[in-house]
Amino acid sequence: MNGAESLVRTLVASGVDVCFSNPGTSEMHFVAALDRVEGMRCVLGLFEGVVTGMADGYARMALKPASTLLHLGPGLGNGLANLHNAKKAFSPVVNIVGEHATYHVEYNAPLTADIEGIARPVSGWVKTSRSSKDVAADGAEAVAASMGVPGQVATLILPANTAWEESDGPAAPVAPVDRPKAPAEAIRAAAAALTSGEECMLHISDTALMGEALEMARRIVAKTGCRLSCKTSNRRWERGAGRVPVERIQYPVDIALKQLETVKNLILLGAPVPVAFFAYPNKPSVLIPESCNVVDVAPEGYDLLDALTAIAAELGATDIEPVRQKAEKPALMSGELTPESIAAAIGHLMPKDAIVADESVTSGRGLMPFTAGTEQHDWLSLTGGSIGIGMPFATGAAIACPDRKVICLEGDGSGMYTLQALWTQAREKCDVVNVIFANRTYEILKGELMNVGAENPGRKAFDMLEIGRPDLDWRKLAEGMGVSATRATTADEFNEQFKRALNEPGPHLIEAWM
């Protein structure tokens, strides 16, 4: 058994059973090993940014890592933007990156690169295997590292000769470390703040936006009357009728400042203090009042269910029935196609247990009110701000949960970064409805041009922010990738096309022409 086969067998034994790949020459022995090992599904992406984005979406829904397979330093470099998003989402990802044979590196061949240096900014764990005898153990360590606190990208670099030379066979899985518990003094401090009589906000993210932890957070709200909020962008948020309503901190700085201006005590569980996405002239970076008391109970990766249960127990709130979101579906709209009419259609027609992969950027800012009371669903957001994740992480989510409908909400500008994901959706028969907000401009950047106080922007400036002349034709782009596509120019057309796409299996694309 060579090193590559020992690694694949170790990955499968460790629970990693999907490999998102875009391989090259140095990875051919790993590719060949995939045929000799049962239990590893292989999914090809036509660009490394699609590969890494798929791995992120898969991890968010499967709650375990997939592996990637990338070609040397340039291949890893092509995937960095979505690895940045995965890092900010604390998604477990096992990156396998090929390298020249150990004896070939010294000759500085054209593809020679500092792979460890490229990997470190987005990886919590980086290692280069030095021998075929080490590969399996290094792979087991990489899987455990990816599942460590709080969840991270683990990059294993595999020199070609360590893949083809003889190994000692697969390694046993390594158990990941347990999530740490919040300290008792932090629990008591949170309880004291919540019973102080001052306005309190329980600010959550990570696993606190899922399952029992979210229920427990709302019991605390029912007992104390505090506000319950979450970050602007969260890796996964369980929403919909019958679940627990949560106030999301808004992206625009002025609106967020207004949201937070009366908060006297901010209690953090799996979320940092709210800050602006960018710096703006004469506006603060930190969005809470200077006088606000901050109680950091537990950061990302901690056992947030345990922390919330402990706070509820301190308050005598563990048996209180939390207030739940009422079932309220918006009415379908007619006439002009607008972000609001699209949001109404999504809220009205969304099927139960859908997964929403959201990179709608500007056009989707109003989606939250229209979808709060719809069928129960999971909402995945752009955690790292690096655009081009929407269609890839929708694809990864569909592969993780093939029995659930995935709705991808994508801006036309950001969609162009990784439209190759549509090809993978077609090849893998992913059950994804892609909605492209086709406003033919980088609309969010037009707003930012004004927000940063740029003086007297003219034609040259606006030419950098518009993507017309020529207009993109998403129907042809999708059909060229093997995905059926339609264009909606009115609310009525969109309603009919979205309903039909939801009721048919396989990938579809709707170009919402606004």
Buried (B, 14 or more C-beta within 10 A) or exposed (E): BBBBBBBBBBBBBBEBBBBBBBBBEBBBBBBBBBEEBEEBEBBBBBBBBBBBBBBBBBBBBBBBBBBBBBBBBBBBBBBBBBBBBBBBBBBBBBBBBBBBBBEBBEEEEEBBBEBBEBBEEBBBBBBBBEBBBBBBBBBBBBBBBBBBBBBBBBBBBBBBBBBBBEBBEBBEBBEBEEBBBBEEEBBBBBBEBBBEEBBBBBBBBBBBBBEEBBBBBBBBBBBBEBBBBBBBBBBBBBBBBEBBBBEBBBBBBEEBBEBBEEBBBBBBBBBEBBBBBEEBEEBBEEBBBEEBBBBBBBBBBBBBBBBBBBBBEBBEBBEBEBEEBEEEBBEBBEEEBBBBBBBBBBBBBBEEBBBBBBBBBBBBBBBBEBBBBBBBBBBBBBBBBBBBBBBBBBBBBBBBBEEBBBBBBBBBBBBBBBBBBBBBBBBBEBBBBBBBBBBBBBBBBBEBBEBEEEEEEEEEEBEEBBBEEEEBBBBEBBBEBBBBBBBBBBBBBBBBBBBEBBEEEBBBBBBBBB
